[in-house]
Amino acid sequence: MPVDDLATARALYGGLLGCREGRSAPRWVDFDFYGHQLSLHLAAGAGARGHKPVDGDAVPVPHFGVILRWDDWQELCTRLAGQPALIGPRIRFAGEAGEQGTLFVRDPAGNALEFKSFRDPSRIFATS
């Protein structure tokens, strides 16, 4: 994922989000992003933006996301309280097959991140 400053990226991903840093070089760094490898590379044009309407919100496009366990999602929402959010913590699709908690933030380079959780993880890809 493109970033324009590795120090500020490290402060968010390693500091505020608590992701463990992996290998790195002068122009990139890897993080353990909730069990997934996230590679951040210095690049021009980081954080290009657009939006698409979803469930009454302007969801950022493109965005990258991770699915957390419900308790972990709630803990992260608490940790990020007071930080700017694109779309604050909320429950989407209440009572439907895809009911989920979701939160959107931007990293320092402008990349949109989505953190979500499903009360019933067996319904992550359910259509009805």
N, CA and C atoms as a LAMMPS dump frame, in Angstrom:
ITEM: TIMESTEP
0
ITEM: NUMBER OF ATOMS
384
ITEM: BOX BOUNDS ff ff ff
-5.0000000000000000e+02 5.0000000000000000e+02
-5.0000000000000000e+02 5.0000000000000000e+02
-5.0000000000000000e+02 5.0000000000000000e+02
ITEM: ATOMS id mol type element x y z
1 1 1 N 0.856 -1.157 0
2 1 2 C 0 0 0
3 1 3 C 0.908 1.227 0
4 2 1 N 0.588 2.221 -0.825
5 2 2 C 1.456 3.389 -0.906
6 2 3 C 1.299 4.319 0.291
7 3 1 N 2.427 4.826 0.777
8 3 2 C 2.452 5.844 1.822
9 3 3 C 3.462 6.912 1.42
10 4 1 N 3.321 8.106 1.982
11 4 2 C 4.255 9.174 1.638
12 4 3 C 5.269 9.473 2.737
13 5 1 N 5.162 8.798 3.897
14 5 2 C 6.088 9.027 5.008
15 5 3 C 6.094 7.791 5.904
16 6 1 N 7.207 7.079 5.946
17 6 2 C 7.267 5.849 6.744
18 6 3 C 7.209 6.113 8.242
19 7 1 N 7.75 7.231 8.697
20 7 2 C 7.726 7.522 10.142
21 7 3 C 6.295 7.712 10.636
22 8 1 N 5.478 8.467 9.904
23 8 2 C 4.091 8.655 10.344
24 8 3 C 3.291 7.376 10.167
25 9 1 N 3.611 6.581 9.151
26 9 2 C 2.946 5.282 8.984
27 9 3 C 3.277 4.372 10.17
28 10 1 N 4.535 4.355 10.568
29 10 2 C 4.931 3.533 11.721
30 10 3 C 4.209 3.995 12.996
31 11 1 N 4.045 5.303 13.146
32 11 2 C 3.366 5.82 14.335
33 11 3 C 1.923 5.328 14.4
34 12 1 N 1.232 5.272 13.26
35 12 2 C -0.148 4.792 13.256
36 12 3 C -0.201 3.273 13.381
37 13 1 N 0.419 2.567 12.441
38 13 2 C 0.287 1.109 12.404
39 13 3 C 0.97 0.43 13.591
40 14 1 N 2.195 0.827 13.902
41 14 2 C 2.916 0.212 15.014
42 14 3 C 2.544 0.793 16.36
43 15 1 N 2.281 2.103 16.399
44 15 2 C 1.965 2.772 17.661
45 15 3 C 0.5 2.672 18.025
46 16 1 N -0.33 3.478 17.379
47 16 2 C -1.746 3.56 17.745
48 16 3 C -2.5 2.249 17.522
49 17 1 N -2.283 1.597 16.38
50 17 2 C -3.007 0.344 16.103
51 17 3 C -2.353 -0.866 16.763
52 18 1 N -1.1 -0.748 17.192
53 18 2 C -0.433 -1.835 17.912
54 18 3 C -0.011 -3.004 17.048
55 19 1 N 0.188 -2.787 15.749
56 19 2 C 0.615 -3.866 14.847
57 19 3 C 2.123 -4.08 14.988
58 20 1 N 2.535 -5.344 15.021
59 20 2 C 3.953 -5.68 15.157
60 20 3 C 4.663 -5.43 13.825
61 21 1 N 5.789 -4.712 13.905
62 21 2 C 6.574 -4.445 12.696
63 21 3 C 7.386 -5.669 12.326
64 22 1 N 7.439 -5.946 11.028
65 22 2 C 8.241 -7.047 10.501
66 22 3 C 9.477 -6.517 9.807
67 23 1 N 9.785 -7.11 8.66
68 23 2 C 10.961 -6.681 7.905
69 23 3 C 10.756 -5.284 7.343
70 24 1 N 11.877 -4.617 7.058
71 24 2 C 11.791 -3.272 6.485
72 24 3 C 13.067 -2.952 5.723
73 25 1 N 12.993 -1.896 4.958
74 25 2 C 14.125 -1.345 4.217
75 25 3 C 13.905 0.166 4.193
76 26 1 N 14.827 0.926 3.646
77 26 2 C 14.639 2.378 3.664
78 26 3 C 13.36 2.878 2.979
79 27 1 N 12.782 2.125 2.033
80 27 2 C 11.605 2.61 1.302
81 27 3 C 10.344 1.782 1.553
82 28 1 N 10.383 0.816 2.483
83 28 2 C 9.182 0.036 2.78
84 28 3 C 9.274 -0.588 4.173
85 29 1 N 8.098 -0.986 4.676
86 29 2 C 8.028 -1.673 5.967
87 29 3 C 6.814 -2.607 5.938
88 30 1 N 6.981 -3.784 6.535
89 30 2 C 5.885 -4.745 6.674
90 30 3 C 5.361 -4.719 8.105
91 31 1 N 4.04 -4.901 8.232
92 31 2 C 3.405 -5.018 9.544
93 31 3 C 2.546 -6.272 9.593
94 32 1 N 2.436 -6.835 10.794
95 32 2 C 1.475 -7.896 11.06
96 32 3 C 0.153 -7.186 11.332
97 33 1 N -0.678 -7.096 10.309
98 33 2 C -1.947 -6.36 10.37
99 33 3 C -3.053 -7.338 10.726
100 34 1 N -3.157 -7.628 12.035
101 34 2 C -4.174 -8.531 12.552
102 34 3 C -4.1 -9.897 11.867
103 35 1 N -2.876 -10.418 11.756
104 35 2 C -2.675 -11.745 11.177
105 35 3 C -2.455 -11.741 9.676
106 36 1 N -2.423 -10.579 9.065
107 36 2 C -2.201 -10.458 7.622
108 36 3 C -1.015 -9.554 7.377
109 37 1 N -0.22 -9.858 6.351
110 37 2 C 0.917 -9.013 6.033
111 37 3 C 0.445 -7.768 5.3
112 38 1 N 0.851 -6.619 5.803
113 38 2 C 0.579 -5.337 5.167
114 38 3 C 1.922 -4.714 4.843
115 39 1 N 2.19 -4.507 3.552
116 39 2 C 3.446 -3.911 3.098
117 39 3 C 3.192 -2.468 2.702
118 40 1 N 3.869 -1.549 3.38
119 40 2 C 3.758 -0.126 3.092
120 40 3 C 5.006 0.31 2.333
121 41 1 N 4.808 0.947 1.188
122 41 2 C 5.914 1.376 0.336
123 41 3 C 5.825 2.873 0.094
124 42 1 N 6.968 3.568 0.17
125 42 2 C 7.004 4.977 -0.182
126 42 3 C 6.639 5.117 -1.657
127 43 1 N 5.657 5.96 -1.939
128 43 2 C 5.209 6.134 -3.324
129 43 3 C 4.489 7.459 -3.469
130 44 1 N 4.647 8.054 -4.633
131 44 2 C 3.911 9.287 -4.938
132 44 3 C 2.443 8.934 -5.174
133 45 1 N 1.556 9.854 -4.877
134 45 2 C 0.136 9.654 -5.141
135 45 3 C -0.575 8.785 -4.125
136 46 1 N -0.015 8.634 -2.946
137 46 2 C -0.658 7.82 -1.912
138 46 3 C -2.005 8.419 -1.535
139 47 1 N -2.972 7.562 -1.271
140 47 2 C -4.25 8.002 -0.732
141 47 3 C -5.226 8.612 -1.732
142 48 1 N -5.174 8.196 -3.015
143 48 2 C -6.158 8.691 -3.987
144 48 3 C -7.559 8.399 -3.46
145 49 1 N -8.533 9.316 -3.71
146 49 2 C -9.822 9.217 -3.032
147 49 3 C -11.019 9.288 -3.968
148 50 1 N -12.057 8.577 -3.574
149 50 2 C -13.373 8.624 -4.17
150 50 3 C -14.345 8.071 -3.139
151 51 1 N -15.631 8.019 -3.46
152 51 2 C -16.631 7.504 -2.52
153 51 3 C -17.726 6.783 -3.286
154 52 1 N -18.381 5.845 -2.606
155 52 2 C -19.521 5.115 -3.138
156 52 3 C -20.562 5.024 -2.03
157 53 1 N -21.839 5.314 -2.337
158 53 2 C -22.852 5.225 -1.276
159 53 3 C -23.136 3.77 -0.882
160 54 1 N -23.086 3.504 0.426
161 54 2 C -23.403 2.187 0.975
162 54 3 C -24.162 2.406 2.27
163 55 1 N -25.373 1.912 2.355
164 55 2 C -26.154 1.944 3.595
165 55 3 C -26.197 3.348 4.211
166 56 1 N -26.322 4.372 3.349
167 56 2 C -26.445 5.735 3.836
168 56 3 C -25.144 6.454 4.106
169 57 1 N -23.994 5.819 3.872
170 57 2 C -22.696 6.446 4.098
171 57 3 C -21.932 6.561 2.786
172 58 1 N -21.015 7.513 2.727
173 58 2 C -20.106 7.66 1.592
174 58 3 C -18.857 6.837 1.901
175 59 1 N -18.848 5.584 1.46
176 59 2 C -17.748 4.669 1.747
177 59 3 C -16.572 4.993 0.825
178 60 1 N -15.374 5.162 1.399
179 60 2 C -14.218 5.52 0.583
180 60 3 C -13.81 4.403 -0.376
181 61 1 N -13.47 4.821 -1.596
182 61 2 C -13 3.901 -2.622
183 61 3 C -11.698 4.468 -3.17
184 62 1 N -10.625 3.691 -3.193
185 62 2 C -10.535 2.322 -2.679
186 62 3 C -10.345 2.318 -1.157
187 63 1 N -10.543 1.142 -0.571
188 63 2 C -10.216 0.959 0.842
189 63 3 C -9.739 -0.462 1.056
190 64 1 N -9.058 -0.637 2.163
191 64 2 C -8.502 -1.925 2.556
192 64 3 C -9.076 -2.244 3.917
193 65 1 N -9.417 -3.491 4.16
194 65 2 C -10.035 -3.792 5.435
195 65 3 C -9.581 -5.083 6.059
196 66 1 N -9.975 -5.235 7.305
197 66 2 C -9.682 -6.438 8.07
198 66 3 C -10.924 -6.768 8.895
199 67 1 N -11.185 -8.058 9.055
200 67 2 C -12.302 -8.524 9.876
201 67 3 C -11.735 -8.987 11.215
202 68 1 N -12.239 -8.382 12.283
203 68 2 C -11.791 -8.709 13.636
204 68 3 C -12.871 -9.476 14.388
205 69 1 N -12.467 -10.165 15.454
206 69 2 C -13.463 -10.746 16.36
207 69 3 C -14.216 -9.596 17.001
208 70 1 N -15.468 -9.822 17.396
209 70 2 C -16.332 -8.756 17.919
210 70 3 C -15.678 -8 19.076
211 71 1 N -15.142 -8.719 20.049
212 71 2 C -14.519 -8.07 21.213
213 71 3 C -13.301 -7.245 20.802
214 72 1 N -12.517 -7.761 19.857
215 72 2 C -11.341 -7.02 19.381
216 72 3 C -11.76 -5.751 18.646
217 73 1 N -12.85 -5.83 17.869
218 73 2 C -13.354 -4.648 17.162
219 73 3 C -13.804 -3.578 18.17
220 74 1 N -14.532 -3.994 19.199
221 74 2 C -14.986 -3.044 20.211
222 74 3 C -13.802 -2.403 20.934
223 75 1 N -12.764 -3.191 21.235
224 75 2 C -11.573 -2.662 21.908
225 75 3 C -10.869 -1.653 21.004
226 76 1 N -10.77 -1.952 19.708
227 76 2 C -10.133 -1.022 18.774
228 76 3 C -10.943 0.268 18.666
229 77 1 N -12.259 0.171 18.621
230 77 2 C -13.103 1.376 18.582
231 77 3 C -12.856 2.244 19.807
232 78 1 N -12.696 1.624 20.963
233 78 2 C -12.401 2.362 22.19
234 78 3 C -11.031 3.029 22.087
235 79 1 N -10.032 2.289 21.577
236 79 2 C -8.678 2.831 21.445
237 79 3 C -8.635 4.01 20.478
238 80 1 N -9.48 3.979 19.429
239 80 2 C -9.479 5.041 18.423
240 80 3 C -10.459 6.176 18.744
241 81 1 N -11.183 6.066 19.86
242 81 2 C -12.119 7.132 20.243
243 81 3 C -11.363 8.455 20.337
244 82 1 N -11.932 9.487 19.756
245 82 2 C -11.3 10.794 19.756
246 82 3 C -10.415 11.033 18.549
247 83 1 N -10.101 9.983 17.795
248 83 2 C -9.334 10.127 16.56
249 83 3 C -10.31 10.45 15.423
250 84 1 N -9.861 11.177 14.409
251 84 2 C -10.757 11.455 13.275
252 84 3 C -11.157 10.148 12.576
253 85 1 N -12.415 10.035 12.22
254 85 2 C -12.908 8.851 11.515
255 85 3 C -13.639 9.292 10.251
256 86 1 N -13.475 8.543 9.185
257 86 2 C -14.25 8.796 7.973
258 86 3 C -15.706 8.425 8.22
259 87 1 N -15.887 7.248 8.802
260 87 2 C -17.209 6.771 9.206
261 87 3 C -17.005 6.156 10.584
262 88 1 N -17.58 6.784 11.594
263 88 2 C -17.403 6.332 12.969
264 88 3 C -17.982 4.95 13.205
265 89 1 N -17.659 4.341 14.334
266 89 2 C -18.168 3.004 14.628
267 89 3 C -19.687 2.959 14.536
268 90 1 N -20.191 1.958 13.834
269 90 2 C -21.633 1.783 13.72
270 90 3 C -21.946 0.351 13.329
271 91 1 N -23.214 0.01 13.496
272 91 2 C -23.702 -1.303 13.075
273 91 3 C -24.389 -1.133 11.723
274 92 1 N -23.953 -1.885 10.747
275 92 2 C -24.548 -1.865 9.405
276 92 3 C -25.414 -3.102 9.215
277 93 1 N -26.414 -2.933 8.378
278 93 2 C -27.272 -4.045 7.963
279 93 3 C -27.878 -4.775 9.166
280 94 1 N -28.296 -4.013 10.169
281 94 2 C -28.868 -4.585 11.4
282 94 3 C -30.031 -5.514 11.058
283 95 1 N -30.003 -6.695 11.63
284 95 2 C -31.06 -7.671 11.43
285 95 3 C -30.974 -8.431 10.124
286 96 1 N -29.975 -8.13 9.287
287 96 2 C -29.814 -8.814 8.006
288 96 3 C -28.687 -9.842 8.092
289 97 1 N -28.54 -10.64 7.04
290 97 2 C -27.526 -11.696 7.027
291 97 3 C -26.119 -11.151 7.252
292 98 1 N -25.814 -9.986 6.724
293 98 2 C -24.468 -9.418 6.841
294 98 3 C -24.298 -8.415 7.954
295 99 1 N -25.094 -8.504 9.032
296 99 2 C -24.976 -7.528 10.124
297 99 3 C -23.54 -7.466 10.614
298 100 1 N -23.03 -6.226 10.735
299 100 2 C -21.624 -6.047 11.069
300 100 3 C -21.39 -4.727 11.776
301 101 1 N -20.349 -4.717 12.59
302 101 2 C -19.835 -3.467 13.12
303 101 3 C -18.756 -2.993 12.166
304 102 1 N -18.714 -1.69 11.896
305 102 2 C -17.724 -1.172 10.952
306 102 3 C -17.21 0.192 11.392
307 103 1 N -15.987 0.478 11.01
308 103 2 C -15.312 1.738 11.322
309 103 3 C -14.336 2.012 10.183
310 104 1 N -14.358 3.234 9.64
311 104 2 C -13.428 3.634 8.587
312 104 3 C -12.569 4.791 9.079
313 105 1 N -11.257 4.674 8.854
314 105 2 C -10.308 5.741 9.17
315 105 3 C -9.341 5.889 7.991
316 106 1 N -8.608 6.998 7.977
317 106 2 C -7.525 7.176 7.006
318 106 3 C -6.187 7.087 7.731
319 107 1 N -5.217 6.485 7.063
320 107 2 C -3.868 6.502 7.622
321 107 3 C -3.228 7.844 7.276
322 108 1 N -2.029 8.137 7.784
323 108 2 C -1.421 9.442 7.533
324 108 3 C -1.192 9.757 6.052
325 109 1 N -1.112 8.73 5.193
326 109 2 C -0.915 8.95 3.761
327 109 3 C -2.235 9.134 3.021
328 110 1 N -3.356 9.006 3.732
329 110 2 C -4.664 9.173 3.107
330 110 3 C -5.325 7.887 2.666
331 111 1 N -4.694 6.727 2.906
332 111 2 C -5.303 5.447 2.546
333 111 3 C -6.468 5.144 3.488
334 112 1 N -7.579 4.703 2.926
335 112 2 C -8.755 4.377 3.73
336 112 3 C -8.664 2.943 4.25
337 113 1 N -8.91 2.784 5.549
338 113 2 C -8.884 1.479 6.212
339 113 3 C -10.258 1.203 6.805
340 114 1 N -10.736 -0.013 6.63
341 114 2 C -11.988 -0.422 7.25
342 114 3 C -11.707 -1.521 8.261
343 115 1 N -12.247 -1.352 9.46
344 115 2 C -12.187 -2.379 10.496
345 115 3 C -13.611 -2.843 10.723
346 116 1 N -13.846 -4.149 10.564
347 116 2 C -15.211 -4.628 10.73
348 116 3 C -15.238 -5.905 11.531
349 117 1 N -16.438 -6.228 11.996
350 117 2 C -16.658 -7.45 12.748
351 117 3 C -18.085 -7.917 12.518
352 118 1 N -18.271 -9.212 12.572
353 118 2 C -19.597 -9.813 12.439
354 118 3 C -19.955 -10.481 13.758
355 119 1 N -21.165 -10.203 14.245
356 119 2 C -21.6 -10.881 15.477
357 119 3 C -21.614 -12.391 15.276
358 120 1 N -21.972 -12.824 14.066
359 120 2 C -21.99 -14.245 13.717
360 120 3 C -21.009 -14.45 12.569
361 121 1 N -19.757 -14.838 12.885
362 121 2 C -18.74 -14.969 11.843
363 121 3 C -19.113 -15.956 10.728
364 122 1 N -20.001 -16.893 10.994
365 122 2 C -20.411 -17.83 9.945
366 122 3 C -21.218 -17.132 8.858
367 123 1 N -21.624 -15.886 9.088
368 123 2 C -22.456 -15.135 8.139
369 123 3 C -21.65 -14.11 7.325
370 124 1 N -20.32 -14.152 7.405
371 124 2 C -19.487 -13.152 6.728
372 124 3 C -19.835 -13.036 5.25
373 125 1 N -20.016 -14.135 4.563
374 125 2 C -20.293 -14.099 3.127
375 125 3 C -21.734 -14.499 2.797
376 126 1 N -22.598 -14.485 3.813
377 126 2 C -23.991 -14.871 3.604
378 126 3 C -24.715 -13.851 2.728
379 127 1 N -25.635 -14.312 1.896
380 127 2 C -26.4 -13.425 1.027
381 127 3 C -27.857 -13.318 1.445
382 128 1 N -28.286 -14.191 2.327
383 128 2 C -29.686 -14.099 2.807
384 128 3 C -29.812 -14.695 4.192
